[in-house]
Amino acid sequence: MLRLAPAVALLVACGGGESTAPPAPRLTTLTATVATPSIVAGTTTTASVSGRDQQGQPIATGPVTWTSSSTAVATVDGAGTVTGVAAGNATLTATASGISASVPLTVTPAPVLTRLTVALSTTTPRSGDRVTVTVSGFDQFNAPFPTPTVTVTSTAPTVAAVQPDGSVLAALVGSATIRVSVGAISGTADLTVSPGTAARLVIVRPASGIFSAWRFAVQPQVAVADLAGNRVTTDVGRVISLSAAG
């Protein structure tokens, strides 16, 4: 018994065996995201990727390669900058260390001018008034769209004449339609011109027949008119004097 004691003590001291070190973390999963899942053609957004190891802990991804399932819809560079090319859907895929992750992207059409509206400072001007034309543009989503230089025309230039600055000068009594256009896109507004301020007399019935004893067979008549010649009233006056020229 005395001889066995040292051997037992040796076994106790050496018991338990060798310990095993945990495996080194390695990239096992990727998650791809995009800052804006839907962009307008011609604009950009940013795609990013994150990685986790076998324990589900964050880990550096290392070099990442980005690709697009449809470069006709959207492109993506190595830094993850995404550019919308045309309306449609595409899938962006990130690859690192042989592991991939994807994220969908929708590209909507770029806004274009599709509609014009016309507002007049007044739709019932008097002859001689200057009418201001205000034009507003809208895109296919009915959102305001910057209006480029427009062409302004009138269906009745003698009634409403378009001026070089794009305003409209009311002239003869009547109705006209003001049209603004940009290419094939147009808008209209109607106006009606009424007489302006009384400014002069106009002959509404000239004299006719034989002149005798300072009278014509048919006496001339005059009416009150504005500067453009529009009759201001329906009243008719009688000529009581003649010029030397007759």
CYANA upper distance limits for C-alpha pairs under 8 A (distance plus 0.5 A):
  1 MET  CA      5 ALA  CA      7.19
  3 ARG  CA      7 ALA  CA      8.46
  4 LEU  CA      8 VAL  CA      6.93
  5 ALA  CA      9 ALA  CA      6.75
  6 PRO  CA     10 LEU  CA      6.76
  7 ALA  CA     11 LEU  CA      6.91
  8 VAL  CA     12 VAL  CA      6.85
  9 ALA  CA     13 ALA  CA      6.80
 10 LEU  CA     14 CYS  CA      6.86
 11 LEU  CA     15 GLY  CA      6.59
 25 PRO  CA     53 ASP  CA      6.21
 25 PRO  CA     54 GLN  CA      7.17
 25 PRO  CA     55 GLN  CA      8.21
 25 PRO  CA     59 ILE  CA      8.47
 26 ARG  CA     52 ARG  CA      8.49
 26 ARG  CA     53 ASP  CA      5.57
 26 ARG  CA     54 GLN  CA      6.98
 26 ARG  CA     59 ILE  CA      8.16
 27 LEU  CA     51 GLY  CA      6.93
 27 LEU  CA     52 ARG  CA      6.29
 27 LEU  CA     53 ASP  CA      5.08
 27 LEU  CA     54 GLN  CA      7.46
 27 LEU  CA     59 ILE  CA      7.10
 27 LEU  CA     60 ALA  CA      8.15
 27 LEU  CA     61 THR  CA      7.26
 27 LEU  CA     97 SER  CA      8.11
 28 THR  CA     51 GLY  CA      7.94
 28 THR  CA     52 ARG  CA      6.62
 28 THR  CA     53 ASP  CA      5.58
 28 THR  CA     54 GLN  CA      6.16
 28 THR  CA     99 ILE  CA      7.74
 29 THR  CA     51 GLY  CA      6.18
 29 THR  CA     52 ARG  CA      5.91
 29 THR  CA     53 ASP  CA      7.24
 29 THR  CA     54 GLN  CA      8.49
 29 THR  CA     99 ILE  CA      7.31
 29 THR  CA    100 SER  CA      8.40
 30 LEU  CA     49 VAL  CA      7.17
 30 LEU  CA     50 SER  CA      6.21
 30 LEU  CA     51 GLY  CA      5.04
 30 LEU  CA     52 ARG  CA      7.15
 30 LEU  CA     61 THR  CA      8.38
 30 LEU  CA     99 ILE  CA      7.33
 30 LEU  CA    100 SER  CA      6.85
 30 LEU  CA    101 ALA  CA      6.06
 31 THR  CA     49 VAL  CA      5.97
 31 THR  CA     50 SER  CA      5.83
 31 THR  CA     51 GLY  CA      6.89
 31 THR  CA    101 ALA  CA      6.20
 31 THR  CA    102 SER  CA      8.09
 32 ALA  CA     47 ALA  CA      7.71
 32 ALA  CA     48 SER  CA      6.33
 32 ALA  CA     49 VAL  CA      4.87
 32 ALA  CA     50 SER  CA      7.19
 32 ALA  CA     93 THR  CA      8.00
 32 ALA  CA     94 ALA  CA      7.20
 32 ALA  CA    101 ALA  CA      6.09
 32 ALA  CA    102 SER  CA      6.23
 32 ALA  CA    103 VAL  CA      6.31
 33 THR  CA     47 ALA  CA      6.21
 33 THR  CA     48 SER  CA      5.92
 33 THR  CA     49 VAL  CA      6.72
 33 THR  CA    102 SER  CA      8.48
 33 THR  CA    103 VAL  CA      6.49
 34 VAL  CA     45 THR  CA      7.81
 34 VAL  CA     46 THR  CA      6.31
 34 VAL  CA     47 ALA  CA      4.67
 34 VAL  CA     48 SER  CA      6.69
 34 VAL  CA    103 VAL  CA      7.56
 34 VAL  CA    105 LEU  CA      8.34
 35 ALA  CA     45 THR  CA      6.70
 35 ALA  CA     46 THR  CA      5.98
 35 ALA  CA     47 ALA  CA      6.70
 35 ALA  CA     48 SER  CA      8.45
 36 THR  CA     45 THR  CA      6.60
 36 THR  CA     46 THR  CA      7.94
 37 PRO  CA    104 PRO  CA      7.53
 37 PRO  CA    105 LEU  CA      5.64
 37 PRO  CA    106 THR  CA      6.79
 38 SER  CA    105 LEU  CA      6.41
 38 SER  CA    106 THR  CA      5.09
 38 SER  CA    107 VAL  CA      6.18
 38 SER  CA    108 THR  CA      7.65
 39 ILE  CA     43 THR  CA      7.10
 39 ILE  CA     44 THR  CA      7.63
 39 ILE  CA     45 THR  CA      7.87
 39 ILE  CA     84 GLY  CA      7.11
 39 ILE  CA    105 LEU  CA      8.41
 39 ILE  CA    106 THR  CA      6.95
 39 ILE  CA    107 VAL  CA      5.54
 39 ILE  CA    108 THR  CA      6.69
 40 VAL  CA     84 GLY  CA      6.85
 40 VAL  CA     87 ALA  CA      8.26
 40 VAL  CA    107 VAL  CA      5.97
 40 VAL  CA    108 THR  CA      5.29
 40 VAL  CA    109 PRO  CA      6.39
 40 VAL  CA    110 ALA  CA      6.00
 41 ALA  CA     83 THR  CA      8.15
 41 ALA  CA     84 GLY  CA      4.92
 41 ALA  CA     85 VAL  CA      5.60
 41 ALA  CA     86 ALA  CA      5.67
 41 ALA  CA     87 ALA  CA      6.84
 41 ALA  CA    107 VAL  CA      6.36
 41 ALA  CA    108 THR  CA      6.44
 41 ALA  CA    109 PRO  CA      6.02
 41 ALA  CA    110 ALA  CA      5.50
 42 GLY  CA     83 THR  CA      7.15
 42 GLY  CA     84 GLY  CA      5.73
 42 GLY  CA     85 VAL  CA      6.30
 42 GLY  CA     86 ALA  CA      8.18
 42 GLY  CA    110 ALA  CA      7.34
 43 THR  CA     83 THR  CA      6.41
 43 THR  CA     84 GLY  CA      6.18
 44 THR  CA     81 THR  CA      7.41
 44 THR  CA     82 VAL  CA      5.86
 44 THR  CA     83 THR  CA      4.91
 44 THR  CA     84 GLY  CA      6.67
 45 THR  CA     81 THR  CA      6.60
 45 THR  CA     82 VAL  CA      5.65
 45 THR  CA     83 THR  CA      7.16
 46 THR  CA     80 GLY  CA      6.13
 46 THR  CA     81 THR  CA      5.27
 46 THR  CA     82 VAL  CA      6.12
 47 ALA  CA     80 GLY  CA      5.26
 47 ALA  CA     81 THR  CA      6.78
 47 ALA  CA     82 VAL  CA      7.18
 48 SER  CA     80 GLY  CA      6.68
 49 VAL  CA     94 ALA  CA      7.54
 50 SER  CA     58 PRO  CA      8.13
 50 SER  CA     59 ILE  CA      8.29
 50 SER  CA     60 ALA  CA      7.99
 50 SER  CA     61 THR  CA      7.11
 51 GLY  CA     58 PRO  CA      6.34
 51 GLY  CA     59 ILE  CA      5.88
 51 GLY  CA     60 ALA  CA      6.68
 51 GLY  CA     61 THR  CA      5.88
 52 ARG  CA     56 GLY  CA      5.77
 52 ARG  CA     57 GLN  CA      5.58
 52 ARG  CA     58 PRO  CA      4.85
 52 ARG  CA     59 ILE  CA      5.52
 52 ARG  CA     60 ALA  CA      8.29
 53 ASP  CA     57 GLN  CA      5.91
 53 ASP  CA     58 PRO  CA      6.92
 53 ASP  CA     59 ILE  CA      6.48
 61 THR  CA     96 ALA  CA      6.80
 61 THR  CA     97 SER  CA      8.30
 62 GLY  CA     96 ALA  CA      7.11
 62 GLY  CA     97 SER  CA      8.06
 63 PRO  CA     96 ALA  CA      6.53
 63 PRO  CA     97 SER  CA      8.33
 64 VAL  CA     78 GLY  CA      7.77
 64 VAL  CA     94 ALA  CA      6.80
 64 VAL  CA     95 THR  CA      6.01
 64 VAL  CA     96 ALA  CA      5.31
 65 THR  CA     78 GLY  CA      6.48
 65 THR  CA     94 ALA  CA      6.07
 65 THR  CA     95 THR  CA      5.65
 65 THR  CA     96 ALA  CA      7.09
 66 TRP  CA     76 VAL  CA      6.95
 66 TRP  CA     77 ASP  CA      6.99
 66 TRP  CA     78 GLY  CA      6.28
 66 TRP  CA     80 GLY  CA      7.23
 66 TRP  CA     92 LEU  CA      7.46
 66 TRP  CA     93 THR  CA      6.11
 66 TRP  CA     94 ALA  CA      5.12
 66 TRP  CA     95 THR  CA      7.05
 67 THR  CA     75 THR  CA      8.17
 67 THR  CA     76 VAL  CA      6.83
 67 THR  CA     77 ASP  CA      8.22
 67 THR  CA     92 LEU  CA      6.29
 67 THR  CA     93 THR  CA      5.78
 67 THR  CA     94 ALA  CA      7.19
 68 SER  CA     74 ALA  CA      7.27
 68 SER  CA     75 THR  CA      6.47
 68 SER  CA     76 VAL  CA      6.91
 68 SER  CA     90 ALA  CA      7.07
 68 SER  CA     91 THR  CA      6.27
 68 SER  CA     92 LEU  CA      5.18
 68 SER  CA     93 THR  CA      6.88
 69 SER  CA     90 ALA  CA      6.04
 69 SER  CA     91 THR  CA      5.67
 69 SER  CA     92 LEU  CA      6.95
 69 SER  CA     93 THR  CA      8.35
 70 SER  CA     74 ALA  CA      6.80
 70 SER  CA     75 THR  CA      8.08
 70 SER  CA     89 ASN  CA      8.38
 70 SER  CA     90 ALA  CA      6.00
 70 SER  CA     91 THR  CA      7.87
 71 THR  CA     75 THR  CA      5.49
 71 THR  CA     85 VAL  CA      8.17
 72 ALA  CA     85 VAL  CA      6.68
 72 ALA  CA     86 ALA  CA      7.06
 73 VAL  CA     84 GLY  CA      6.70
 73 VAL  CA     85 VAL  CA      5.45
 73 VAL  CA     86 ALA  CA      5.27
 73 VAL  CA     87 ALA  CA      6.71
 73 VAL  CA     88 GLY  CA      6.23
 73 VAL  CA     89 ASN  CA      7.10
 73 VAL  CA     90 ALA  CA      6.86
 73 VAL  CA    107 VAL  CA      7.34
 74 ALA  CA     82 VAL  CA      7.22
 74 ALA  CA     83 THR  CA      6.00
 74 ALA  CA     84 GLY  CA      5.04
 74 ALA  CA     85 VAL  CA      5.60
 74 ALA  CA     86 ALA  CA      7.60
 74 ALA  CA     90 ALA  CA      7.12
 74 ALA  CA    107 VAL  CA      7.95
 75 THR  CA     82 VAL  CA      6.14
 75 THR  CA     83 THR  CA      5.83
 75 THR  CA     84 GLY  CA      7.29
 75 THR  CA     85 VAL  CA      7.79
 76 VAL  CA     80 GLY  CA      6.30
 76 VAL  CA     81 THR  CA      5.92
 76 VAL  CA     82 VAL  CA      4.88
 76 VAL  CA     83 THR  CA      6.92
 76 VAL  CA     92 LEU  CA      8.13
 77 ASP  CA     81 THR  CA      6.05
 77 ASP  CA     82 VAL  CA      7.36
 84 GLY  CA    107 VAL  CA      6.43
 85 VAL  CA    107 VAL  CA      8.14
 86 ALA  CA    107 VAL  CA      6.96
 86 ALA  CA    108 THR  CA      7.71
 86 ALA  CA    109 PRO  CA      6.97
 87 ALA  CA    106 THR  CA      8.07
 87 ALA  CA    107 VAL  CA      5.27
 87 ALA  CA    108 THR  CA      5.12
 87 ALA  CA    109 PRO  CA      5.40
 87 ALA  CA    110 ALA  CA      8.49
 88 GLY  CA    106 THR  CA      6.51
 88 GLY  CA    107 VAL  CA      5.75
 88 GLY  CA    108 THR  CA      7.16
 89 ASN  CA    104 PRO  CA      7.88
 89 ASN  CA    105 LEU  CA      6.32
 89 ASN  CA    106 THR  CA      5.10
 89 ASN  CA    107 VAL  CA      6.65
 90 ALA  CA    104 PRO  CA      6.54
 90 ALA  CA    105 LEU  CA      5.81
 90 ALA  CA    106 THR  CA      7.00
 91 THR  CA    102 SER  CA      6.97
 91 THR  CA    103 VAL  CA      6.23
 91 THR  CA    104 PRO  CA      4.99
 91 THR  CA    105 LEU  CA      6.44
 92 LEU  CA    102 SER  CA      5.97
 92 LEU  CA    103 VAL  CA      5.82
 92 LEU  CA    104 PRO  CA      6.69
 92 LEU  CA    105 LEU  CA      7.63
 93 THR  CA    100 SER  CA      7.19
 93 THR  CA    101 ALA  CA      6.12
 93 THR  CA    102 SER  CA      4.72
 93 THR  CA    103 VAL  CA      7.03
 94 ALA  CA    100 SER  CA      5.99
 94 ALA  CA    101 ALA  CA      5.90
 94 ALA  CA    102 SER  CA      6.78
 95 THR  CA     99 ILE  CA      5.97
 95 THR  CA    100 SER  CA      4.79
 95 THR  CA    101 ALA  CA      7.18
 96 ALA  CA    100 SER  CA      7.01
111 PRO  CA    139 ASP  CA      6.09
111 PRO  CA    140 GLN  CA      6.94
111 PRO  CA    141 PHE  CA      7.93
111 PRO  CA    145 PHE  CA      8.43
112 VAL  CA    139 ASP  CA      5.59
112 VAL  CA    140 GLN  CA      6.98
112 VAL  CA    145 PHE  CA      8.02
113 LEU  CA    137 GLY  CA      7.02
113 LEU  CA    138 PHE  CA      6.26
113 LEU  CA    139 ASP  CA      5.08
113 LEU  CA    140 GLN  CA      7.48
113 LEU  CA    145 PHE  CA      6.83
113 LEU  CA    147 THR  CA      8.40
113 LEU  CA    185 ILE  CA      8.27
114 THR  CA    137 GLY  CA      8.11
114 THR  CA    138 PHE  CA      6.58
114 THR  CA    139 ASP  CA      5.57
114 THR  CA    140 GLN  CA      6.19
114 THR  CA    185 ILE  CA      6.94
115 ARG  CA    137 GLY  CA      6.30
115 ARG  CA    138 PHE  CA      5.69
115 ARG  CA    139 ASP  CA      7.10
115 ARG  CA    140 GLN  CA      8.40
115 ARG  CA    185 ILE  CA      6.76
115 ARG  CA    186 SER  CA      7.44
115 ARG  CA    187 GLY  CA      7.87
116 LEU  CA    135 VAL  CA      7.23
116 LEU  CA    136 SER  CA      6.16
116 LEU  CA    137 GLY  CA      5.15
116 LEU  CA    138 PHE  CA      6.93
116 LEU  CA    180 VAL  CA      8.31
116 LEU  CA    181 SER  CA      8.21
116 LEU  CA    185 ILE  CA      7.33
116 LEU  CA    186 SER  CA      6.23
116 LEU  CA    187 GLY  CA      5.52
117 THR  CA    135 VAL  CA      6.24
117 THR  CA    136 SER  CA      5.76
117 THR  CA    137 GLY  CA      7.06
117 THR  CA    186 SER  CA      8.45
117 THR  CA    187 GLY  CA      5.74
117 THR  CA    188 THR  CA      7.52
118 VAL  CA    133 VAL  CA      7.33
118 VAL  CA    134 THR  CA      6.31
118 VAL  CA    135 VAL  CA      5.33
118 VAL  CA    136 SER  CA      7.17
118 VAL  CA    179 ARG  CA      8.48
118 VAL  CA    180 VAL  CA      7.82
118 VAL  CA    187 GLY  CA      6.51
118 VAL  CA    188 THR  CA      6.38
118 VAL  CA    189 ALA  CA      6.39
119 ALA  CA    133 VAL  CA      6.46
119 ALA  CA    134 THR  CA      5.56
119 ALA  CA    135 VAL  CA      6.95
119 ALA  CA    189 ALA  CA      7.41
120 LEU  CA    131 VAL  CA      6.99
120 LEU  CA    132 THR  CA      6.23
120 LEU  CA    133 VAL  CA      5.39
120 LEU  CA    134 THR  CA      6.80
120 LEU  CA    189 ALA  CA      7.78
121 SER  CA    131 VAL  CA      6.18
121 SER  CA    132 THR  CA      5.66
121 SER  CA    133 VAL  CA      7.17
121 SER  CA    134 THR  CA      8.41
122 THR  CA    131 VAL  CA      6.90
122 THR  CA    132 THR  CA      8.35
122 THR  CA    191 LEU  CA      8.19
123 THR  CA    190 ASP  CA      7.12
123 THR  CA    191 LEU  CA      4.84
123 THR  CA    192 THR  CA      6.75
124 THR  CA    191 LEU  CA      6.27
124 THR  CA    192 THR  CA      5.52
124 THR  CA    193 VAL  CA      6.24
124 THR  CA    194 SER  CA      7.52
125 PRO  CA    129 ASP  CA      6.40
125 PRO  CA    130 ARG  CA      8.39
125 PRO  CA    131 VAL  CA      7.80
125 PRO  CA    170 ALA  CA      7.00
125 PRO  CA    191 LEU  CA      8.01
125 PRO  CA    192 THR  CA      7.21
125 PRO  CA    193 VAL  CA      5.69
125 PRO  CA    194 SER  CA      6.91
126 ARG  CA    170 ALA  CA      7.11
126 ARG  CA    171 ALA  CA      8.48
126 ARG  CA    193 VAL  CA      5.93
126 ARG  CA    194 SER  CA      5.20
126 ARG  CA    195 PRO  CA      5.90
126 ARG  CA    196 GLY  CA      5.33
127 SER  CA    169 LEU  CA      8.47
127 SER  CA    170 ALA  CA      5.43
127 SER  CA    171 ALA  CA      5.26
127 SER  CA    172 LEU  CA      6.87
127 SER  CA    173 VAL  CA      7.48
127 SER  CA    193 VAL  CA      6.62
127 SER  CA    194 SER  CA      6.51
127 SER  CA    195 PRO  CA      5.69
127 SER  CA    196 GLY  CA      4.92
127 SER  CA    197 THR  CA      8.40
127 SER  CA    226 ASP  CA      8.03
127 SER  CA    228 ALA  CA      7.46
127 SER  CA    230 ASN  CA      8.34
128 GLY  CA    169 LEU  CA      6.98
128 GLY  CA    170 ALA  CA      5.86
128 GLY  CA    171 ALA  CA      6.32
128 GLY  CA    196 GLY  CA      6.85
128 GLY  CA    227 LEU  CA      8.21
128 GLY  CA    228 ALA  CA      8.03
129 ASP  CA    169 LEU  CA      6.52
129 ASP  CA    170 ALA  CA      5.96
129 ASP  CA    171 ALA  CA      8.48
130 ARG  CA    167 SER  CA      7.29
130 ARG  CA    168 VAL  CA      6.25
130 ARG  CA    169 LEU  CA      5.19
130 ARG  CA    170 ALA  CA      6.86
131 VAL  CA    167 SER  CA      6.25
131 VAL  CA    168 VAL  CA      5.46
131 VAL  CA    169 LEU  CA      6.68
131 VAL  CA    170 ALA  CA      7.81
132 THR  CA    166 GLY  CA      8.28
132 THR  CA    167 SER  CA      5.44
132 THR  CA    168 VAL  CA      7.04
133 VAL  CA    166 GLY  CA      7.48
133 VAL  CA    167 SER  CA      6.24
133 VAL  CA    168 VAL  CA      7.88
135 VAL  CA    147 THR  CA      8.02
135 VAL  CA    180 VAL  CA      8.19
136 SER  CA    144 PRO  CA      8.01
136 SER  CA    145 PHE  CA      8.24
136 SER  CA    146 PRO  CA      8.39
136 SER  CA    147 THR  CA      7.01
137 GLY  CA    144 PRO  CA      6.38
137 GLY  CA    145 PHE  CA      5.50
137 GLY  CA    146 PRO  CA      6.70
137 GLY  CA    147 THR  CA      5.80
138 PHE  CA    142 ASN  CA      5.84
138 PHE  CA    143 ALA  CA      5.81
138 PHE  CA    144 PRO  CA      4.97
138 PHE  CA    145 PHE  CA      5.17
138 PHE  CA    146 PRO  CA      8.33
139 ASP  CA    143 ALA  CA      5.99
139 ASP  CA    144 PRO  CA      6.92
139 ASP  CA    145 PHE  CA      6.14
148 PRO  CA    182 VAL  CA      8.02
149 THR  CA    182 VAL  CA      7.83
150 VAL  CA    180 VAL  CA      6.63
150 VAL  CA    181 SER  CA      6.01
150 VAL  CA    182 VAL  CA      5.82
151 THR  CA    179 ARG  CA      8.48
151 THR  CA    180 VAL  CA      5.87
151 THR  CA    181 SER  CA      5.74
151 THR  CA    182 VAL  CA      7.10
152 VAL  CA    162 VAL  CA      7.45
152 VAL  CA    166 GLY  CA      6.82
152 VAL  CA    178 ILE  CA      7.52
152 VAL  CA    179 ARG  CA      6.19
152 VAL  CA    180 VAL  CA      5.02
152 VAL  CA    181 SER  CA      7.27
153 THR  CA    162 VAL  CA      6.83
153 THR  CA    178 ILE  CA      6.36
153 THR  CA    179 ARG  CA      5.76
153 THR  CA    180 VAL  CA      7.00
154 SER  CA    160 ALA  CA      7.04
154 SER  CA    161 ALA  CA      7.11
154 SER  CA    162 VAL  CA      7.04
154 SER  CA    176 ALA  CA      7.06
154 SER  CA    177 THR  CA      6.28
154 SER  CA    178 ILE  CA      5.22
154 SER  CA    179 ARG  CA      6.74
155 THR  CA    176 ALA  CA      6.13
155 THR  CA    177 THR  CA      5.89
155 THR  CA    178 ILE  CA      7.17
155 THR  CA    179 ARG  CA      8.39
156 ALA  CA    160 ALA  CA      6.57
156 ALA  CA    161 ALA  CA      7.95
156 ALA  CA    175 SER  CA      8.02
156 ALA  CA    176 ALA  CA      5.73
156 ALA  CA    177 THR  CA      7.76
157 PRO  CA    161 ALA  CA      4.92
157 PRO  CA    162 VAL  CA      7.60
157 PRO  CA    176 ALA  CA      8.42
158 THR  CA    171 ALA  CA      6.92
158 THR  CA    172 LEU  CA      6.64
159 VAL  CA    170 ALA  CA      6.59
159 VAL  CA    171 ALA  CA      5.51
159 VAL  CA    172 LEU  CA      4.98
159 VAL  CA    173 VAL  CA      6.72
159 VAL  CA    174 GLY  CA      6.44
159 VAL  CA    175 SER  CA      7.23
159 VAL  CA    176 ALA  CA      7.03
159 VAL  CA    193 VAL  CA      7.52
160 ALA  CA    168 VAL  CA      6.54
160 ALA  CA    169 LEU  CA      6.03
160 ALA  CA    170 ALA  CA      5.12
160 ALA  CA    171 ALA  CA      6.31
160 ALA  CA    172 LEU  CA      7.91
160 ALA  CA    176 ALA  CA      6.89
160 ALA  CA    193 VAL  CA      8.28
161 ALA  CA    168 VAL  CA      5.92
161 ALA  CA    169 LEU  CA      5.64
161 ALA  CA    170 ALA  CA      7.07
161 ALA  CA    171 ALA  CA      7.77
162 VAL  CA    166 GLY  CA      6.67
162 VAL  CA    167 SER  CA      6.40
162 VAL  CA    168 VAL  CA      4.94
162 VAL  CA    169 LEU  CA      6.87
163 GLN  CA    167 SER  CA      5.84
163 GLN  CA    168 VAL  CA      6.17
163 GLN  CA    169 LEU  CA      7.32
170 ALA  CA    193 VAL  CA      6.72
171 ALA  CA    193 VAL  CA      7.73
171 ALA  CA    228 ALA  CA      6.57
172 LEU  CA    193 VAL  CA      7.31
172 LEU  CA    194 SER  CA      8.34
172 LEU  CA    195 PRO  CA      8.14
172 LEU  CA    228 ALA  CA      6.88
172 LEU  CA    229 GLY  CA      8.07
172 LEU  CA    230 ASN  CA      6.80
173 VAL  CA    192 THR  CA      7.93
173 VAL  CA    193 VAL  CA      5.36
173 VAL  CA    194 SER  CA      5.65
173 VAL  CA    195 PRO  CA      6.57
173 VAL  CA    230 ASN  CA      6.87
174 GLY  CA    192 THR  CA      6.17
174 GLY  CA    193 VAL  CA      5.78
174 GLY  CA    194 SER  CA      7.57
175 SER  CA    190 ASP  CA      7.82
175 SER  CA    191 LEU  CA      6.26
175 SER  CA    192 THR  CA      4.81
175 SER  CA    193 VAL  CA      6.68
176 ALA  CA    190 ASP  CA      6.41
176 ALA  CA    191 LEU  CA      6.14
176 ALA  CA    192 THR  CA      7.02
177 THR  CA    188 THR  CA      7.07
177 THR  CA    189 ALA  CA      6.21
177 THR  CA    190 ASP  CA      4.89
177 THR  CA    191 LEU  CA      6.87
178 ILE  CA    188 THR  CA      6.01
178 ILE  CA    189 ALA  CA      5.79
178 ILE  CA    190 ASP  CA      6.59
178 ILE  CA    191 LEU  CA      8.18
179 ARG  CA    186 SER  CA      7.36
179 ARG  CA    187 GLY  CA      6.27
179 ARG  CA    188 THR  CA      4.92
179 ARG  CA    189 ALA  CA      7.19
180 VAL  CA    186 SER  CA      5.97
180 VAL  CA    187 GLY  CA      5.93
180 VAL  CA    188 THR  CA      6.83
181 SER  CA    185 ILE  CA      6.03
181 SER  CA    186 SER  CA      4.55
181 SER  CA    187 GLY  CA      7.00
182 VAL  CA    186 SER  CA      6.79
195 PRO  CA    225 ALA  CA      8.35
195 PRO  CA    226 ASP  CA      7.05
195 PRO  CA    230 ASN  CA      6.05
195 PRO  CA    231 ARG  CA      7.12
195 PRO  CA    232 VAL  CA      6.02
196 GLY  CA    226 ASP  CA      5.82
196 GLY  CA    227 LEU  CA      8.01
196 GLY  CA    230 ASN  CA      7.96
196 GLY  CA    232 VAL  CA      7.45
197 THR  CA    225 ALA  CA      8.33
197 THR  CA    226 ASP  CA      5.88
197 THR  CA    227 LEU  CA      8.24
197 THR  CA    232 VAL  CA      7.78
198 ALA  CA    224 VAL  CA      6.79
198 ALA  CA    225 ALA  CA      5.88
198 ALA  CA    226 ASP  CA      5.08
198 ALA  CA    227 LEU  CA      7.97
198 ALA  CA    232 VAL  CA      6.62
199 ALA  CA    224 VAL  CA      7.89
199 ALA  CA    225 ALA  CA      6.56
199 ALA  CA    226 ASP  CA      5.27
199 ALA  CA    227 LEU  CA      6.17
200 ARG  CA    224 VAL  CA      6.46
200 ARG  CA    225 ALA  CA      5.90
200 ARG  CA    226 ASP  CA      6.67
200 ARG  CA    227 LEU  CA      7.28
201 LEU  CA    222 VAL  CA      6.66
201 LEU  CA    223 ALA  CA      5.96
201 LEU  CA    224 VAL  CA      5.20
201 LEU  CA    225 ALA  CA      6.15
202 VAL  CA    222 VAL  CA      5.83
202 VAL  CA    223 ALA  CA      5.89
202 VAL  CA    224 VAL  CA      6.96
202 VAL  CA    225 ALA  CA      6.87
202 VAL  CA    229 GLY  CA      7.53
203 ILE  CA    220 PRO  CA      7.68
203 ILE  CA    221 GLN  CA      6.33
203 ILE  CA    222 VAL  CA      4.78
203 ILE  CA    223 ALA  CA      6.91
204 VAL  CA    220 PRO  CA      8.17
204 VAL  CA    221 GLN  CA      6.18
204 VAL  CA    222 VAL  CA      5.75
204 VAL  CA    223 ALA  CA      6.84
205 ARG  CA    219 GLN  CA      8.42
205 ARG  CA    220 PRO  CA      5.65
205 ARG  CA    221 GLN  CA      5.45
205 ARG  CA    222 VAL  CA      7.37
206 PRO  CA    219 GLN  CA      7.84
206 PRO  CA    220 PRO  CA      5.04
206 PRO  CA    221 GLN  CA      7.09
207 ALA  CA    216 PHE  CA      6.90
207 ALA  CA    217 ALA  CA      8.27
207 ALA  CA    218 VAL  CA      6.03
207 ALA  CA    219 GLN  CA      5.56
207 ALA  CA    220 PRO  CA      4.69
207 ALA  CA    221 GLN  CA      8.29
208 SER  CA    216 PHE  CA      6.79
208 SER  CA    217 ALA  CA      6.79
208 SER  CA    218 VAL  CA      5.70
208 SER  CA    219 GLN  CA      7.53
208 SER  CA    220 PRO  CA      8.11
209 GLY  CA    216 PHE  CA      6.34
209 GLY  CA    217 ALA  CA      5.30
209 GLY  CA    218 VAL  CA      6.63
210 ILE  CA    216 PHE  CA      6.16
210 ILE  CA    217 ALA  CA      6.28
211 PHE  CA    215 ARG  CA      6.05
211 PHE  CA    216 PHE  CA      5.02
211 PHE  CA    217 ALA  CA      7.31
212 SER  CA    216 PHE  CA      6.84
215 ARG  CA    219 GLN  CA      7.58
219 GLN  CA    238 ARG  CA      8.20
219 GLN  CA    239 VAL  CA      8.04
220 PRO  CA    238 ARG  CA      7.40
220 PRO  CA    239 VAL  CA      6.74
221 GLN  CA    236 VAL  CA      6.91
221 GLN  CA    237 GLY  CA      6.20
221 GLN  CA    238 ARG  CA      5.64
221 GLN  CA    239 VAL  CA      6.56
222 VAL  CA    236 VAL  CA      6.27
222 VAL  CA    237 GLY  CA      5.60
222 VAL  CA    238 ARG  CA      6.95
222 VAL  CA    239 VAL  CA      7.46
223 ALA  CA    231 ARG  CA      7.06
223 ALA  CA    233 THR  CA      8.01
223 ALA  CA    234 THR  CA      8.01
223 ALA  CA    235 ASP  CA      6.98
223 ALA  CA    236 VAL  CA      5.49
223 ALA  CA    237 GLY  CA      6.45
224 VAL  CA    231 ARG  CA      6.28
224 VAL  CA    232 VAL  CA      6.29
224 VAL  CA    233 THR  CA      7.00
224 VAL  CA    235 ASP  CA      8.15
224 VAL  CA    236 VAL  CA      8.26
225 ALA  CA    229 GLY  CA      5.74
225 ALA  CA    230 ASN  CA      5.63
225 ALA  CA    231 ARG  CA      4.68
225 ALA  CA    232 VAL  CA      5.50
225 ALA  CA    233 THR  CA      8.12
226 ASP  CA    230 ASN  CA      5.97
226 ASP  CA    231 ARG  CA      7.09
226 ASP  CA    232 VAL  CA      6.89
242 LEU  CA    246 GLY  CA      6.31
